[in-house]
Amino acid sequence: MAGTLLLIMVLAPAVAAAASALTRQARLAERLNLAASLIVAVTAVPLTVLSAGGPYYFWGGYIVLDLTGAWVLLCTGLVYLLAAIFSVGYMRLLDEDDRLWSFYALFAGFALTICLSAVMNNAGLYWIAIELTTLVSTFLVGFERGPESIEAAWKYIIIVSAGISLALLGTLLFYWAGSFVLGPTYDMTWQVLGQAAPKMNPALATLSFLLILVGYGTKVGLAPMHAWLPDAHSESPAPISAMLSGALLNVAMLGIVRYLSIADAATVGSLARTALVAFGVASLLIGALYIVRQEGIKRLMAYSSVEHMGVIALGFGFGGPLGVAGAFYHMLNHSLNKSAMFFGAGNVMRAYGSKEISAIRGVWRRAPVMAPLWLAGAVAITGAPPFALFLSELVILRAGLERGFSWAVAAMAALLIVIFIGFLNHFRGMYFDDGDEEAAPLSLSAWCIAPMWLALAPLLVLGLWWPQPLWHHFMVAAQALSGVRP
Amino acid sequence: MLITTLTPLAESIISLLAIISLMLAFVMLGSRWLNNYLYAFALESWAIAALSVAVGIYGHYPELFVIAALTALFRGLVLPWLIWRIIRRLNVAREIHEILQPSSALVAGAMAVVFSLSVAYHVGSSLGLAGTVAVLALTIMLSMKLIGFLMLAVRHEALSQILGFLVLENGIFLGAQILVPGMPMLIEIVILFDLLIVVTCFGMLVQYLVAHVGSTSSLDLKRLVG
């Protein structure tokens, strides 16, 4: 059952990508991508449910479906669906119809590589899948072909490739550490590494984990390795920004989480956690500083992603049932919320013809349908109730207090308040400052508005009611990550 | 464990080849001419291929011969050829923009080696491997890593950034041959092909840089800040 679903999930974007590349027709590619995204999103839900009984291994142990991976798949599926709907409306505005098929082929390919990364059971193959996500998405980042977008694409590929080569070094050193226990040749699966970990040399395990953390941390966008993130997120087409932020960053975080549980088993967990927490606080700090003085609308959203990845890193770094539950919940909430924010930003950017916040004025009057949605999204992303991010951030704060990281909790609380004020201040300007009174209301197609509804409605529901089965699911996940292996 | 069972002769051959590779990394670091970078990189790849053969013979890992052949072919011939094509098309003979003089870069590289040695020595002695080829391999692996990053940081030409990235990769590959020769071959082959795709993507992006930005120097890439 799970195997078939997984196969369907992977085949759908693969077929869509191949067919788009072969037929080279914009409209057909658009529909294929939409269909593929629907299939991925629909299969991700039962896979998440099934994963609680796992882990399941397929294909001679190269593929794994476990709780953590399935959760990332769910986030990916939802963001992919939303972004695919949005891009139907958004990409038509670009007037690039003759090249549009390549956009959709790469888009489906990007989703495919993200899904593959989430289910790779071999640490080496996981690294390769992550590298492939970079290669595919680089061309999506540079799709608009302006000097800025090519610059962003170049910085993205160089910084991220160099960064994750550190993760490859860490992976090799982990393999080396394991070879003292298991002999020179073994399959480097997460499970085998976890079993070998208690006998690993602590110095080597620490060195390897830190290299992994910096390497995959580059891809996650943890400060101070975040340099590529604002550029890539701000210059790519809006649906791709949503995919980068809502799907790609999570799947890179997955690697850190998996290695963290190996580091725990290797009894170097406390140092590893402290390092992860430190990166988390640094990300919040950088996020806060750049959000307050930001001038570009999509860069604002990008720094907010740095901030939220910091929050998720804090959740996993604190650990314990509360920390893991909070981080999982926050991952989903952030994926939904940030997608809506990027869609809104894309809409106003196209409508006003500018990326500058100062040029966007009077949103309330000029886009009456979208304005309340985008504002609600902005309130949600700063962690205000009644939206779900409030709950997940609160749980992460509690986890920190419980696990003795009160300094990090204090820093997190203070920085979240700074971000709340800074972020909403930009929205105050865009909504309530006087703009051009003469300008006509904008016309936005339903394709561009509907995904914002779809993203924000569940956020409100999840903010008012944290379902019991979901809580239970997180508890099982926390147990699986803490080294109690079936 | 390969490291503990090596004869003195085997150990010296492996050490020699590893040190040659490190020297070639320094040649790249100190050179101003892109062509010299390229020759040094190709030679380095050949040295690593020879290293794979040596490890294959003395450590009894016959599958390493396949890896050696693929390394020589892809890293030693195909990659340099791809980059040579880009150099010719771009018409840049030498690194025009440099933050750091080659001489200062060499000093910084030497410091990177000292730092790597201290890390490798610490790890090696905690594993009970002090004085073996493992410490040397770890040192060279880490220092080629740092030298690669140095090249990425102090050079501005897009091509030398690609070469810096390849030095990073070569360092990892070299270390892998000595430290984990038993690593499943599938992974190594996939990584080799992955590298090929990476360089192809780099090449395409360099063309876009020329076409849409009009420069391949990262000094001109400063539109996006803040």
Interface residues (C-beta under 8 A of the other chain):
Chain A: N122 G124 L125 I128 E131 L132 L135 T138 F139 G142 R145 G146 P147 E148 I150 E151 A152 A153 W154 K155 I157 I158 S161 A162 S165 L166 L168 L169 L172 L173 Y175 W176 S179 F180 G183 P184 T185 D187 M188 N201 P202 A203 L204 L207 P230 D231 S234 E235 Y290 R293 Q294 E295 G296 R299
Chain B: M1 L2 V119 H122 V123 S126 L127 M141 K145 G148 F149 L152 A158 Q161 G164 F165 L168 E169 G171 I172 G175 A176 L179 V180 P181 G182 M183 P184 I187 V190 I191 D194 I197 V198 C201 F202 M204 L205 Y208 L209 H212 V213 G214 L221 R223 L224 G226
